[in-house]
Amino acid sequence: MTDYSDLKALYVNCSLKKTPGDSHTQLLMNASAGIMEAQGVGVEHLYLLDHQVPPGVYPDMTEHGWDRDDWPAIWEKVLAADILIIGTPLWLGEESSVCRVLIERLYAMSGELNDKGQSVFYGKVGGTVVTGNEDGIKHVAMTTGFAMNHLGYTIPPQADCGWIGEAGPGPSYGDEVDGKRAGFDNEFTQRNTTIMTWNALHLARMLKHAGGYPREGNDRNAWDAGARFDFENPEYRS
């Protein structure tokens, strides 16, 4: 049996609700986290609106005019996690504004390197959880998945899950409807949440076992020192 107990997962909820207890997105994130916890993974939840995280693309926005920035402390949690799962509600088919701030602040760290000269995000796995009552799960998963991948996260197969109910206004995930919780019995959501979670686990296990990615061809320090890793620059003649 595979041991996942040395892995750490961070679930960041980008809901617009003032408190996490009102978040429908948190309910579906909890379902995914429960699978990881059952496998011994160290799981931590972070509700972004519990913190003051200004928009921007710098590691510490207090150096750019803001009175307070909780991002440096949050960054330590992101850095320690092998798996990052971003949760967001849908509004007008897009991720929340809070989610965009998270992506900006992750991008602010894109200059950080690991001890191999690679992006500090190399060897980490990303996934997305989306809830709402309108279309857009795949679009949001595409946006967040690309952002994480561009930074250096590895995205496993079927790395997203969500619940939007029927098209048009209606109950959100977990709402009480006729004595039942909306979406809890939806097999499609259950299946995708399970597959997303397990694929993140499998990939994180493989990457950690391998010690991340080999440094050949992606060592930025070596590139800056003149290495070109077999890239041949074509000659241009007039």
Solvent accessible surface area in square Angstrom, and as a share of the most:
residue,aa,sasa,rsa
1,M,221,0.99
2,T,69,0.40
3,D,90,0.47
4,Y,8,0.03
5,S,68,0.44
6,D,72,0.37
7,L,1,0.01
8,K,111,0.47
9,A,2,0.02
10,L,2,0.01
11,Y,1,0.00
12,V,0,0.00
13,N,2,0.01
14,C,0,0.00
15,S,5,0.03
16,L,82,0.41
17,K,75,0.32
18,K,165,0.70
19,T,67,0.39
20,P,48,0.30
21,G,77,0.74
22,D,87,0.45
23,S,5,0.03
24,H,45,0.20
25,T,3,0.01
26,Q,26,0.11
27,L,55,0.27
28,L,2,0.01
29,M,1,0.00
30,N,68,0.35
31,A,49,0.38
32,S,0,0.00
33,A,1,0.01
34,G,33,0.31
35,I,39,0.20
36,M,0,0.00
37,E,94,0.42
38,A,81,0.63
39,Q,40,0.18
40,G,38,0.37
41,V,7,0.04
42,G,40,0.38
43,V,32,0.19
44,E,74,0.33
45,H,76,0.34
46,L,7,0.03
47,Y,12,0.04
48,L,5,0.02
49,L,70,0.35
50,D,86,0.45
51,H,62,0.28
52,Q,98,0.43
53,V,23,0.14
54,P,8,0.05
55,P,65,0.41
56,G,16,0.16
57,V,72,0.41
58,Y,101,0.39
59,P,61,0.38
60,D,36,0.19
61,M,13,0.06
62,T,58,0.34
63,E,134,0.60
64,H,86,0.39
65,G,72,0.69
66,W,117,0.41
67,D,149,0.77
68,R,121,0.44
69,D,17,0.09
70,D,25,0.13
71,W,1,0.00
72,P,53,0.33
73,A,69,0.53
74,I,3,0.01
75,W,18,0.06
76,E,105,0.47
77,K,76,0.32
78,V,2,0.01
79,L,65,0.32
80,A,57,0.44
81,A,5,0.04
82,D,23,0.12
83,I,0,0.00
84,L,0,0.00
85,I,0,0.00
86,I,0,0.00
87,G,0,0.00
88,T,0,0.00
89,P,16,0.10
90,L,3,0.02
91,W,137,0.48
92,L,172,0.86
93,G,19,0.19
94,E,81,0.36
95,E,15,0.07
96,S,2,0.01
97,S,75,0.49
98,V,17,0.10
99,C,0,0.00
100,R,93,0.34
101,V,27,0.15
102,L,1,0.00
103,I,11,0.06
104,E,57,0.25
105,R,0,0.00
106,L,1,0.00
107,Y,110,0.42
108,A,14,0.11
109,M,10,0.04
110,S,32,0.20
111,G,58,0.56
112,E,80,0.36
113,L,60,0.30
114,N,43,0.22
115,D,133,0.69
116,K,51,0.22
117,G,1,0.01
118,Q,2,0.01
119,S,4,0.02
120,V,21,0.12
121,F,0,0.00
122,Y,69,0.26
123,G,18,0.17
124,K,22,0.09
125,V,0,0.00
126,G,0,0.00
127,G,2,0.02
128,T,2,0.01
129,V,0,0.00
130,V,0,0.00
131,T,3,0.02
132,G,11,0.11
133,N,40,0.20
134,E,47,0.21
135,D,110,0.57
136,G,10,0.09
137,I,27,0.14
138,K,161,0.68
139,H,74,0.33
140,V,0,0.00
141,A,15,0.12
142,M,122,0.54
143,T,34,0.20
144,T,0,0.00
145,G,13,0.12
146,F,133,0.56
147,A,17,0.13
148,M,1,0.00
149,N,80,0.41
150,H,121,0.54
151,L,9,0.05
152,G,10,0.09
153,Y,3,0.01
154,T,24,0.14
155,I,52,0.26
156,P,8,0.05
157,P,97,0.61
158,Q,102,0.45
159,A,12,0.09
160,D,42,0.22
161,C,1,0.01
162,G,7,0.07
163,W,20,0.07
164,I,41,0.21
165,G,32,0.31
166,E,156,0.70
167,A,102,0.79
168,G,33,0.31
169,P,139,0.88
170,G,38,0.37
171,P,59,0.37
172,S,20,0.13
173,Y,14,0.05
174,G,5,0.04
175,D,49,0.25
176,E,124,0.56
177,V,60,0.34
178,D,141,0.73
179,G,74,0.71
180,K,120,0.51
181,R,90,0.33
182,A,14,0.11
183,G,8,0.08
184,F,83,0.34
185,D,91,0.47
186,N,54,0.28
187,E,134,0.60
188,F,121,0.51
189,T,6,0.03
190,Q,88,0.39
191,R,126,0.46
192,N,27,0.14
193,T,4,0.02
194,T,55,0.32
195,I,53,0.27
196,M,1,0.00
197,T,0,0.00
198,W,74,0.26
199,N,32,0.17
200,A,0,0.00
201,L,0,0.00
202,H,79,0.35
203,L,28,0.14
204,A,2,0.01
205,R,43,0.16
206,M,119,0.53
207,L,17,0.08
208,K,88,0.37
209,H,159,0.71
210,A,74,0.57
211,G,47,0.45
212,G,17,0.16
213,Y,76,0.29
214,P,101,0.64
215,R,119,0.44
216,E,133,0.60
217,G,46,0.44
218,N,43,0.22
219,D,12,0.06
220,R,100,0.37
221,N,86,0.44
222,A,29,0.23
223,W,104,0.37
224,D,117,0.61
225,A,92,0.71
226,G,47,0.46
227,A,39,0.30
228,R,105,0.38
229,F,59,0.25
230,D,143,0.74
231,F,126,0.53
232,E,154,0.69
233,N,118,0.61
234,P,73,0.46
235,E,125,0.56
236,Y,188,0.72
237,R,197,0.72
238,S,164,1.06
